[in-house]
Amino acid sequence: MASDRPQVTGETPRRVVSLNLCTDQLAALLLPPERIAALSFLSRDEGLSHVAGLARDLPVVQGMAEEVLELAPDLVLAGSFTTRPTVALLKARGVPVLELGLISNFDDIRTQTREIAAALGVPERGEELLKEMEAKLAAAAPSDAARPSALTFAPGGFTAGSGTLSDAVMQAAGLENYAAGQGLIGYGYLPVETVAASPPDLLVADTDPDGYPSLSGRLLAHPALARSVGPEARPQVPGSLWTCGGPFTADAVTLLAEARARLLQRAAPQVAQAPERSP
């Protein structure tokens, strides 16, 4: 999770612009509104952004260099893989830019939150957010050795294997990542036939009723998948909690830990009622 640090001026930035959904969310949680000159337009997307409610009252930009320069920012937050032409032009004009990489685990969240909080001059607020995160992670940590399997499944069969934030969230909730068990490293696809034939214990399917309809989205409603994994084993975890990593991602752990607990409770009576086998 590499970052490109801006030139240090010694002054606390007062006009901050964020060009990336992930930095949008941390900026909105760390700063008072008057210090945010603009966030990216994605910050208002309720399906993606944890701070969509806050962003409705803040200016947004599309990511063009011209509109950012008009705001006269003293710090721009950007992702390492987005708005590259804009970032290059801003740097050429001498605008301080802090670029941040992708997050794949909770150590990355700790590091990135502290880095952004320090750059914004609000380290104490960063620690407050992390303290809340640590408390939620501790409360959700499993107290037994059971490790049911879970799978995130998005339109087209897109999912997350080992080395991803989704994988880290599952592990923190006491679950095994089904996709990682299938040998997937990073992000990729699993055939619905594979999942239906040997289903996970829990399926987190991206089935936003307000989302855009598509043939790939219909895959999640495949009859074979519906028969293999019933509604009681399909916990709802908003994508806004783990599309980007942040202290709020601990809420995704909480929801999955609760789903794990319900799953184990359902299984317990079945085990208790199973007839004993004669020697």
Summary of the structure (lengths in Angstrom):
residues: 279
radius of gyration: 21.2
end to end distance: 55.9
largest distance: 81.1
contacts: 887
relative contact order: 0.13
helix: 49%
strand: 15%
